[in-house]
Amino acid sequence: MPRDATLEDVARQAGVSLATASRVLNGSTRQVGRILRERVEEAATELGYTTNRAAQALARSASDILGLVVHDLSDPYFAELANAVVRAADAQHLAVMVGTTFRDPEAEIGYVATLRAQRVRAIVLAGSRVTDHALTERLRAELIRFHGSGGRAVVIGQDLLGVDTVLPDNRGGSRALAVALAGLGHIRFAVLTGPSALLTAADRVAGFAEGLASLGLPEPVLVSGEFDRDGGYVSAGRLWAAGTGVTCLFAVNDVMAVGALAALRDAGADVPGEISVAGFDDIPTLRDLTPALTTVRLPLAAMGRRAVELALGSAPVVAERATAEVIIRESTRRLP
């Protein structure tokens, strides 16, 4: 299979330097004479060279770049958000510079400082805030400095930073899930909580407990663990081995629920015959899961698109709630 033409190929065929070819094809503001420009454009057409949107943006200025900072791109929740942000930014002829923090608040602050120094046009932060007030205030101050320099930032998460926010209805969604599961006849619940320092996890645990309390049901058994697939696996394994007698398990995100299903399968437990399992987010990878997972659906793609719209807008700072919807599937059953 023939390889794609490179910028070096175009420069060689046009008989110009690599720098000149780059200025013509990657949108540099430095002028190139008409004759040389035509030679480069003709060579690019003959070779089928395709320009790179990110390279064009970098060549012009950082004002054509949107910074995206997420917790973990290997998590389907963040992958779906990132995909939507990149597509929406591309439609506005913006390149996207992505940073991954692996849920380290210090790394998040560092990324924002770096993007501010690069004078990017806007920043989208996707991920949970933390319970550490000092860290939150440091990030808030960094974002205020970014706004002061003419940038605009948007958060997909809790409304704590004084910038535009797309707010997932974590508490309300998990509250509604608790009521729906109780409606299937379940009384004894367990919750795989995730780290208590993550406000997303804490909000979902609190909402679920509120839903049960509103029906006069006992508090759920809480099992802590990491906010990922392996955390769900370990937590669910501990729960099942303890023989608590719960009939329904709620993992505060879908990737933990996937791990929980694997642990229960390895332990020989029947889902949902012996224990029902539910998650939160409705990540795309659930389409291939058996049994299909009961969950709370967040409009992830719409949240990413809306974040870009807010980032490129000029209206006063707003906080918009993203509606959550309970989706009952085969991983939960109605008790007799």
Backbone torsions as a table, in degrees:
resi	resn	phi	psi	omega
1	MET	NA	127.7	-179.8
2	PRO	-66.4	143.2	-179.8
3	ARG	-78.7	158.9	177.1
4	ASP	-69.3	146.6	177.8
5	ALA	-65.8	141.9	178.1
6	THR	-106.3	169.8	177.2
7	LEU	-62.3	-34.6	178.3
8	GLU	-63.5	-38.8	178.3
9	ASP	-61.9	-43.0	-179.2
10	VAL	-63.7	-45.5	-179.2
11	ALA	-61.5	-41.3	-179.8
12	ARG	-64.2	-45.4	-178.2
13	GLN	-68.5	-34.2	-179.4
14	ALA	-80.7	-12.8	-178.6
15	GLY	70.8	36.2	179.8
16	VAL	-127.5	171.3	177.3
17	SER	-73.6	160.4	177.5
18	LEU	-61.8	-37.8	180.0
19	ALA	-62.6	-41.0	180.0
20	THR	-66.1	-43.6	178.1
21	ALA	-61.3	-39.7	179.3
22	SER	-64.7	-42.1	-179.6
23	ARG	-62.1	-37.0	-178.9
24	VAL	-72.9	-44.6	-169.5
25	LEU	-93.9	-20.4	-177.0
26	ASN	-108.2	18.1	167.9
27	GLY	77.2	24.0	178.7
28	SER	-64.2	147.0	177.8
29	THR	-77.8	-11.1	178.3
30	ARG	-74.5	132.7	-173.2
31	GLN	-79.2	144.6	175.2
32	VAL	-124.0	138.3	-178.7
33	GLY	-57.4	154.5	-174.4
34	ARG	-58.6	-44.5	-175.9
35	ILE	-64.1	-46.3	179.2
36	LEU	-65.6	-39.4	179.6
37	ARG	-60.4	-44.8	-179.2
38	GLU	-64.1	-39.0	178.7
39	ARG	-62.7	-42.5	180.0
40	VAL	-66.5	-44.8	-179.1
41	GLU	-64.0	-39.3	178.2
42	GLU	-65.5	-43.0	179.0
43	ALA	-62.7	-41.3	179.3
44	ALA	-62.5	-40.4	179.5
45	THR	-66.3	-45.1	-179.2
46	GLU	-62.0	-37.7	-176.7
47	LEU	-88.0	-9.2	-178.0
48	GLY	71.3	31.7	-178.6
49	TYR	-72.1	133.9	178.2
50	THR	-109.7	127.4	-179.9
51	THR	-71.5	158.2	-178.5
52	ASN	-106.4	120.9	-176.0
53	ARG	-60.1	-40.6	-179.2
54	ALA	-65.9	-41.6	179.2
55	ALA	-64.3	-38.5	178.1
56	GLN	-60.6	-45.2	-177.9
57	ALA	-63.8	-43.3	179.6
58	LEU	-64.2	-34.1	-179.7
59	ALA	-71.5	-33.9	-178.0
60	ARG	-78.0	-67.5	178.4
61	SER	-176.1	162.3	179.7
62	ALA	-69.0	-10.5	179.2
63	SER	-68.0	-10.6	176.5
64	ASP	-101.3	19.4	-179.1
65	ILE	-120.7	136.5	172.6
66	LEU	-110.3	128.4	177.7
67	GLY	-89.2	133.0	177.9
68	LEU	-122.4	123.2	179.9
69	VAL	-119.4	119.6	-177.8
70	VAL	-126.2	165.5	-179.5
71	HIS	-75.9	-46.3	-172.6
72	ASP	-162.0	108.9	-178.7
73	LEU	-70.3	-15.5	175.9
74	SER	-77.4	-14.4	175.7
75	ASP	-81.2	122.3	-177.1
76	PRO	-57.6	-27.2	176.4
77	TYR	-59.3	-50.3	-178.5
78	PHE	-75.4	-31.1	176.7
79	ALA	-62.8	-41.3	179.0
80	GLU	-66.4	-43.1	176.5
81	LEU	-61.5	-45.9	-178.0
82	ALA	-62.7	-41.9	178.8
83	ASN	-59.3	-43.2	179.9
84	ALA	-66.4	-40.4	179.2
85	VAL	-63.9	-45.4	-178.9
86	VAL	-63.1	-43.2	179.7
87	ARG	-64.5	-43.1	-180.0
88	ALA	-66.7	-38.5	178.3
89	ALA	-67.6	-40.6	179.2
90	ASP	-61.2	-36.6	178.2
91	ALA	-64.5	-22.9	177.3
92	GLN	-99.8	14.4	178.1
93	HIS	62.0	37.4	176.6
94	LEU	-113.3	141.8	169.8
95	ALA	-86.8	158.0	-179.0
96	VAL	-120.7	128.3	174.8
97	MET	-103.7	119.3	-171.5
98	VAL	-107.5	134.8	173.4
99	GLY	-124.8	140.0	179.9
100	THR	-115.5	126.4	-174.4
101	THR	-96.3	-16.7	-173.5
102	PHE	52.8	40.2	176.3
103	ARG	61.8	29.1	175.8
104	ASP	-99.6	109.4	-178.2
105	PRO	-59.4	-33.7	178.5
106	GLU	-63.8	-40.8	178.0
107	ALA	-64.2	-36.9	179.1
108	GLU	-63.5	-45.1	177.3
109	ILE	-61.0	-42.1	179.2
110	GLY	-62.5	-41.1	178.4
111	TYR	-62.9	-44.0	-179.6
112	VAL	-62.5	-42.0	178.2
113	ALA	-61.8	-41.6	179.7
114	THR	-66.5	-43.8	179.3
115	LEU	-65.0	-36.3	176.3
116	ARG	-63.7	-43.2	178.9
117	ALA	-63.5	-32.2	177.9
118	GLN	-78.3	-7.1	178.2
119	ARG	58.2	45.4	175.4
120	VAL	-67.2	161.8	-176.1
121	ARG	-72.7	-40.2	-177.0
122	ALA	-154.4	162.3	178.7
123	ILE	-131.9	135.0	171.5
124	VAL	-115.2	122.9	175.7
125	LEU	-105.5	122.1	180.0
126	ALA	-117.6	116.1	178.1
127	GLY	151.4	166.2	-176.4
128	SER	-70.9	145.1	166.8
129	ARG	-77.6	171.7	-178.1
130	VAL	-119.8	166.9	-177.4
131	THR	-77.6	-11.7	-179.0
132	ASP	-74.5	106.7	-175.6
133	HIS	-64.1	-38.2	-178.0
134	ALA	-63.2	-41.8	178.6
135	LEU	-65.3	-40.8	179.0
136	THR	-61.8	-42.7	-179.3
137	GLU	-67.6	-35.1	177.0
138	ARG	-65.6	-42.5	177.5
139	LEU	-65.5	-41.3	178.3
140	ARG	-58.5	-44.3	179.9
141	ALA	-63.6	-38.9	178.5
142	GLU	-64.3	-39.9	179.6
143	LEU	-69.8	-35.3	176.6
144	ILE	-63.4	-40.8	177.1
145	ARG	-63.4	-37.9	178.5
146	PHE	-64.4	-43.5	177.1
147	HIS	-62.7	-38.7	-179.6
148	GLY	-63.7	-25.8	179.2
149	SER	-89.3	4.9	177.0
150	GLY	102.8	-0.9	178.8
151	GLY	-85.0	176.4	177.9
152	ARG	-142.2	132.8	-178.1
153	ALA	-119.0	150.0	177.7
154	VAL	-134.1	139.1	177.5
155	VAL	-111.3	134.8	166.7
156	ILE	-103.6	97.9	-174.3
157	GLY	160.5	-150.0	-177.7
158	GLN	-72.0	148.7	-178.5
159	ASP	-88.5	77.6	-175.5
160	LEU	-127.8	-2.1	-169.0
161	LEU	-112.8	4.5	176.2
162	GLY	71.5	21.8	178.3
163	VAL	-126.0	172.3	176.3
164	ASP	-53.2	138.4	-174.7
165	THR	-137.8	132.5	166.6
166	VAL	-100.6	112.1	-167.2
167	LEU	-104.5	105.2	175.8
168	PRO	-63.3	138.5	-179.1
169	ASP	-82.6	68.7	-176.3
170	ASN	-64.6	-47.4	-176.0
171	ARG	-69.1	-48.0	-179.0
172	GLY	-65.4	-37.5	180.0
173	GLY	-65.7	-43.8	-179.4
174	SER	-72.1	-31.0	175.0
175	ARG	-62.6	-45.6	179.0
176	ALA	-64.6	-35.8	178.2
177	LEU	-64.0	-43.4	179.5
178	ALA	-58.7	-43.7	179.9
179	VAL	-64.8	-41.7	-179.6
180	ALA	-64.9	-41.5	-179.8
181	LEU	-69.6	-37.1	175.0
182	ALA	-63.5	-32.4	177.5
183	GLY	-65.5	-18.2	175.5
184	LEU	-86.0	1.3	177.7
185	GLY	100.3	2.2	-179.1
186	HIS	-78.4	141.4	-179.9
187	ILE	-123.8	-37.5	-175.6
188	ARG	-104.5	114.7	-173.9
189	PHE	-119.0	154.6	168.3
190	ALA	-126.6	150.4	178.0
191	VAL	-126.7	125.2	170.0
192	LEU	-84.7	110.2	-161.5
193	THR	-85.9	-24.4	-169.9
194	GLY	72.1	179.0	-178.4
195	PRO	-66.7	132.8	-178.2
196	SER	-67.8	-20.2	-179.5
197	ALA	-74.5	-16.6	177.4
198	LEU	-86.0	121.1	-177.2
199	LEU	-65.9	-30.9	177.0
200	THR	-60.0	-47.3	178.7
201	ALA	-63.3	-45.3	-178.6
202	ALA	-63.2	-40.6	179.7
203	ASP	-64.4	-39.8	-178.8
204	ARG	-70.6	-38.4	176.1
205	VAL	-63.5	-46.2	-178.6
206	ALA	-62.7	-43.2	-179.6
207	GLY	-62.9	-41.1	179.6
208	PHE	-64.0	-44.4	179.1
209	ALA	-63.0	-38.7	178.0
210	GLU	-63.1	-40.7	178.9
211	GLY	-61.4	-42.6	178.9
212	LEU	-66.9	-42.5	-178.9
213	ALA	-62.8	-34.7	-179.8
214	SER	-64.0	-20.7	179.6
215	LEU	-102.6	3.8	-179.2
216	GLY	74.0	21.5	-178.7
217	LEU	-90.5	157.2	-179.5
218	PRO	-63.6	156.3	175.1
219	GLU	-63.7	148.0	-179.6
220	PRO	-75.7	157.4	169.9
221	VAL	-73.8	129.0	-178.1
222	LEU	-103.9	130.4	178.6
223	VAL	-127.0	115.2	-177.2
224	SER	-81.5	159.8	178.8
225	GLY	176.7	176.8	179.7
226	GLU	-71.6	158.1	-172.9
227	PHE	-89.4	43.8	-177.4
228	ASP	-146.8	-176.3	-176.4
229	ARG	-59.7	-46.3	-178.4
230	ASP	-65.7	-35.4	176.4
231	GLY	-62.1	-40.9	177.1
232	GLY	-65.0	-39.3	-179.4
233	TYR	-63.1	-49.8	-177.2
234	VAL	-65.7	-44.5	-177.2
235	SER	-64.3	-44.9	-179.5
236	ALA	-66.5	-36.7	177.1
237	GLY	-61.5	-42.8	178.1
238	ARG	-64.1	-42.5	-179.0
239	LEU	-61.7	-46.9	-177.1
240	TRP	-66.4	-39.7	-180.0
241	ALA	-65.9	-27.9	-178.1
242	ALA	-75.4	-16.0	177.7
243	GLY	60.9	48.0	-176.5
244	THR	-73.7	-20.0	-179.7
245	GLY	82.1	9.9	177.0
246	VAL	-67.8	149.4	-179.7
247	THR	-105.1	-10.3	-178.8
248	CYS	-146.0	133.1	-178.6
249	LEU	-115.4	130.1	175.5
250	PHE	-113.0	117.1	173.2
251	ALA	-96.0	133.9	-169.4
252	VAL	-74.9	-3.0	163.4
253	ASN	-147.8	164.4	-173.6
254	ASP	-67.3	-35.3	-178.4
255	VAL	-67.0	-33.7	173.0
256	MET	-66.0	-39.8	179.1
257	ALA	-63.0	-38.5	176.9
258	VAL	-61.2	-44.4	176.4
259	GLY	-63.2	-38.7	179.1
260	ALA	-63.4	-43.0	178.0
261	LEU	-60.3	-40.0	178.9
262	ALA	-65.0	-42.2	-179.9
263	ALA	-64.6	-42.7	-179.9
264	LEU	-66.4	-38.2	176.7
265	ARG	-63.0	-44.6	179.9
266	ASP	-64.9	-28.2	180.0
267	ALA	-85.1	-2.0	179.3
268	GLY	83.3	12.5	-179.7
269	ALA	-80.5	143.5	178.3
270	ASP	-91.7	119.7	175.3
271	VAL	-111.7	119.5	8.4
272	PRO	-99.5	11.5	-175.0
273	GLY	-57.0	-46.5	-179.7
274	GLU	-98.3	-31.3	179.4
275	ILE	-151.6	134.4	176.2
276	SER	-89.7	153.6	-177.9
277	VAL	-134.7	137.1	177.0
278	ALA	-136.0	155.8	178.7
279	GLY	-129.2	-157.1	-179.0
280	PHE	-154.9	130.7	172.8
281	ASP	128.4	-39.8	-172.9
282	ASP	60.4	57.7	178.2
283	ILE	-67.9	152.3	-175.1
284	PRO	-59.2	-31.0	-175.9
285	THR	-67.8	-10.4	178.2
286	LEU	-66.2	-18.0	-178.6
287	ARG	-59.3	-26.2	-176.8
288	ASP	-103.0	9.7	-175.1
289	LEU	-89.8	139.8	176.2
290	THR	-129.9	124.4	-2.6
291	PRO	-71.8	155.1	179.1
292	ALA	-59.6	136.2	-169.0
293	LEU	-88.1	127.0	167.2
294	THR	-67.2	136.8	-174.0
295	THR	-158.9	-178.9	172.5
296	VAL	-112.6	121.0	-175.7
297	ARG	-87.1	126.1	168.0
298	LEU	-105.9	141.9	-179.9
299	PRO	-78.6	73.3	-168.8
300	LEU	-58.8	-47.7	-179.0
301	ALA	-62.6	-42.8	179.3
302	ALA	-64.6	-35.5	178.3
303	MET	-64.2	-42.6	178.6
304	GLY	-64.5	-43.5	179.5
305	ARG	-63.6	-41.9	-178.9
306	ARG	-66.3	-35.7	177.7
307	ALA	-60.0	-41.0	178.6
308	VAL	-67.3	-41.9	177.9
309	GLU	-57.6	-45.0	179.3
310	LEU	-66.9	-38.9	-179.1
311	ALA	-63.4	-30.6	-177.6
312	LEU	-97.8	1.5	-179.0
313	GLY	-88.7	-178.2	-179.7
314	SER	-134.5	10.0	-179.1
315	ALA	-73.2	166.1	175.4
316	PRO	-57.3	156.3	-177.5
317	VAL	-60.1	134.5	-178.1
318	VAL	-130.7	160.7	170.4
319	ALA	-127.3	119.7	-177.9
320	GLU	-116.0	130.7	-178.2
321	ARG	-86.8	131.2	175.4
322	ALA	-91.4	119.2	-174.1
323	THR	-68.1	138.0	177.8
324	ALA	-104.7	145.3	-176.6
325	GLU	-132.2	127.9	178.3
326	VAL	-75.1	129.7	179.1
327	ILE	-120.8	110.1	179.9
328	ILE	-88.7	125.6	179.1
329	ARG	-130.7	-164.0	-168.7
330	GLU	-74.5	-12.2	-177.9
331	SER	-76.1	-8.1	175.9
332	THR	-122.9	143.6	-179.6
333	ARG	-126.9	159.3	175.0
334	ARG	-81.9	130.5	178.4
335	LEU	-81.2	146.5	179.5
336	PRO	-67.5	NA	NA
